[in-house]
Amino acid sequence: MDRLDGNRQGVLRKITEEGQIRAELYTSFSAMEMTKPDVFPSLLFYYGMLTIVGTRGSQLILGIPNNNVRKQYYNYLLENYDKACQVRTSKLNSGFTDMAFDGQWRETLQYMADCYKNLSSVRDSIEGERNIQGFFLAYLNLNDYYLTAPEVELQHGYCEFSCKSSVIPSSLEYCRAQPKMPLGQFFLLPNLTHYQSSHSYILEIKYLPKKDFAEKSEAQWQEAVSQIQGYARAPRVETLRQGTQLHLIVMQFCGWELARMEEV
């Protein structure tokens, strides 16, 4: 993924932040053509970096096939963010430990929000709910205690990473039965294979442009609370959290700055 031109960087960013891309699958192409953004998803597919997860009309929906590949995409994002924002991974790792074993989440999530705010040199280009979500997914993926599940992957039934535990059935049908999560929401699934974490999390990230915040923020907040609580009541979530204490956290951004964060 090194030394990619701007168009292909946009393709990688979209896949990383949204978990999928709609594309035509080219069965053959020349070395010159593989640099084209329309052809690039096909190259990723043949290298095993994407898999077919559905269709929309005549187009294929290509998604990230598993957690190992997802980490490679997130590493691409991290490399780009690290150029503009020096996040202390040691501080994050300590925070993730506190989240997993003590349920102390506020300081870590606030630190991540502050780091996002400090992306002053690029924040105009990355502002928006999907890009904030991409930032959080990339850095949350550094932790050893959770498998971070974006909402789109639970919707489309390719949550391979959430079917690894001996507690959870490994069938594709089980994954397809997951309750749908709304845009901007993702689940920190406890990875009990290595560590006996006591706490799990659903994060709801909401974004409004600064010009709309005063008028629309309260209605958006109430909608977020309703969404996250509705998802948490779904029977499958009880299985996914595997006996851990579930925390529902809503984070609301005004532009690039965190304006409100609460457990609901």
Beta strands, then each sheet from edge to edge (+ up, - down):
strand 1: 20-23
strand 2: 51-56
strand 3: 59-63
strand 4: 146-150
strand 5: 185-190
strand 6: 199-208
strand 7: 245-254
strand 8: 257-263
sheet 1: 1+ 3- 2+
sheet 2: 4+ 5- 6+ 7+ 8-
end
